[in-house]
């Protein structure tokens, strides 16, 4: 299967990664001590927006995240890092990372002034060297639906959100074993259904001769 507009990556644990949008730098000022506190603000997830993950034999396969996919998701200790690896720059557990969800997207604010690593990452973001976001997650069992008419997979339930990450190169050119396998299975189902339909039509035609 050829890969076009691929925005997905998965590892052996079943953790999937999606890259959807850019994010912008925000700076806040602490009114009590007048020291500048540096935050980044971003949109790691956009809801109900079909994104083409693959194109195979002229057919485009899409995926979208449902508005309520995070309703029962474990987000107890999400971290903010760089390229889904390396050191932690911010995290929910120590209140340096905050996530909020509205009807359109998930937004995040991360304080990066607490560590040298975070401050260096902040400078890379400020300089425009890093300007994309991604998130890593695991889909709950039976947490997705597939519409063969539009070739669209809708993720309806995410079991756990692991991180929201600053990324320099989005995962467009990487292979997603999980997503690719999902679409291949659905495509094979569609082919079999079409073949069976043609066979039925041939049998009906023969009985009329």
C-alpha positions in Angstrom: 0.0 0.0 0.0 1.4 3.4 -1.0 1.5 6.2 1.6 0.2 9.7 0.9 -0.6 12.4 3.5 0.2 9.9 6.2 -0.2 11.4 9.6 0.2 8.3 11.7 2.7 6.2 13.6 2.3 3.2 15.9 4.7 1.2 18.0 4.5 -2.4 19.3 2.4 -1.4 22.3 -0.4 -0.2 20.1 0.3 3.4 20.9 -0.7 5.6 17.9 0.5 9.0 17.0 -1.3 11.7 15.0 0.0 15.1 13.8 -2.7 17.6 13.0 -1.8 21.2 13.5 0.7 23.9 14.3 1.0 25.7 17.6 1.9 29.2 18.7 4.1 30.7 21.4 2.4 32.6 24.2 4.1 34.5 27.0 2.5 35.2 30.3 3.6 37.6 33.1 3.4 36.7 36.8 1.8 39.8 38.4 3.1 38.9 41.9 6.8 38.8 41.2 6.8 40.5 37.7 8.9 37.7 36.3 8.1 36.5 32.8 6.8 32.9 32.8 7.1 31.2 29.4 4.3 29.0 28.1 3.4 27.5 24.8 -0.1 27.2 23.7 -1.2 24.6 21.1 -4.0 22.6 19.5 -2.9 18.9 19.4 -6.3 17.5 18.4 -9.0 18.7 16.1 -12.4 17.0 16.2 -14.6 15.8 13.4 -12.2 16.8 10.7 -11.6 13.9 8.2 -7.9 13.6 7.4 -6.5 11.4 4.6 -4.1 8.8 6.0 -3.7 6.6 2.9 -4.4 6.3 -0.7 -4.5 2.9 -2.3 -5.6 2.0 -5.9 -7.1 5.4 -6.3 -9.1 5.1 -3.0 -8.5 7.6 -0.2 -8.9 6.4 3.3 -9.7 9.0 6.0 -9.7 9.2 9.8 -11.3 11.6 12.2 -11.5 12.0 16.0 -15.0 12.2 17.4 -15.8 15.2 19.7 -16.5 12.8 22.6 -13.6 10.5 22.0 -11.9 11.8 25.2 -15.0 11.7 27.5 -13.7 8.6 29.4 -10.1 8.8 28.5 -7.3 8.4 31.1 -5.6 11.8 31.0 -4.3 11.7 34.6 -0.6 12.2 33.8 -0.2 13.4 30.2 3.3 14.8 29.5 4.6 17.4 27.0 7.8 16.5 25.3 9.8 16.7 22.1 9.2 14.2 19.3 7.4 11.8 21.7 10.7 11.0 23.4 13.5 12.4 25.5 13.0 14.3 28.7 9.7 15.6 30.0 9.3 19.4 29.5 5.9 19.7 31.3 3.3 17.4 32.8 -0.2 17.4 34.2 0.9 15.9 37.5 2.9 18.9 38.6 0.5 21.4 37.1 2.9 22.6 34.4 0.7 21.2 31.6 -3.0 22.0 31.3 -5.5 20.5 28.7 -8.9 21.8 27.8 -11.5 20.4 25.4 -14.2 22.3 23.6 -16.5 21.4 20.7 -13.8 22.1 18.1 -10.5 20.8 19.5 -8.3 20.0 22.4 -6.1 22.9 23.6 -3.0 22.8 25.8 -0.8 25.2 27.7 2.6 24.1 28.9 4.9 26.0 31.2 8.5 25.5 29.9 10.4 27.8 32.3 11.0 25.3 35.0 13.9 23.3 33.6 16.9 24.0 31.4 15.6 21.4 28.9 12.2 23.2 28.8 13.8 26.6 28.3 15.9 25.3 25.4 12.9 23.8 23.8 11.1 27.1 24.3 13.9 28.9 22.4 13.6 26.4 19.5 9.9 27.0 19.4 10.3 30.8 19.6 12.8 30.7 16.8 10.4 28.8 14.5 12.6 25.7 14.4 9.8 23.6 15.9 6.2 24.5 14.9 4.0 21.4 14.8 2.1 19.3 17.4 1.3 15.7 17.7 -0.4 13.4 20.3 0.1 9.8 21.3 -2.8 7.6 22.4 -4.4 4.2 22.5 -7.9 3.5 21.1 -10.3 1.7 23.4 -11.7 -1.7 22.5 -14.5 -1.1 20.0 -13.5 2.5 20.1 -13.8 3.2 16.3 -16.3 3.0 13.5 -15.7 2.6 9.8 -17.9 3.9 7.1 -17.2 2.0 3.8 -19.2 4.6 1.8 -16.8 7.3 2.6 -13.8 5.1 3.6 -13.7 7.0 6.9 -12.6 5.6 10.2 -14.0 7.6 13.2 -12.2 7.2 16.5 -15.0 7.3 19.1 -13.3 6.2 22.3 -9.6 6.8 23.3 -8.5 4.7 26.2 -5.4 6.7 27.3 -3.7 9.9 26.2 0.1 9.6 26.8 1.5 12.8 25.5 1.1 16.0 23.5 4.4 16.6 21.8 6.2 19.4 20.0 7.5 17.9 16.7 9.9 19.3 14.1 9.0 16.9 11.3 5.4 15.6 11.3 4.8 11.9 10.9 3.6 12.2 7.3 6.2 9.9 5.9 6.2 7.2 8.5 4.3 3.9 8.3 1.5 3.2 10.7 1.2 -0.6 11.0 -2.0 -0.3 13.0 -3.9 2.2 10.8 -2.6 0.6 7.6 -3.7 -2.9 8.8 -7.1 -1.5 9.7 -7.7 0.0 6.3 -6.3 -3.0 4.5 -8.8 -5.3 6.3 -11.7 -3.0 5.5 -10.6 -2.7 1.9 -10.5 -6.5 1.6 -14.0 -6.7 3.1 -15.2 -4.2 0.5 -13.6 -6.2 -2.3 -15.1 -9.5 -1.2 -18.6 -7.8 -0.8 -18.3 -6.5 -4.4 -17.2 -9.8 -5.7 -20.0 -11.6 -4.0 -22.5 -9.1 -5.3 -21.2 -9.6 -8.9 -21.4 -13.4 -8.5 -25.0 -13.1 -7.3 -25.8 -10.9 -10.3 -24.2 -13.5 -12.6 -26.2 -16.3 -11.0 -29.5 -14.4 -11.3 -28.7 -13.6 -15.0 -28.0 -17.3 -15.7 -31.3 -18.4 -14.2 -33.2 -16.0 -16.5 -31.6 -17.4 -19.7 
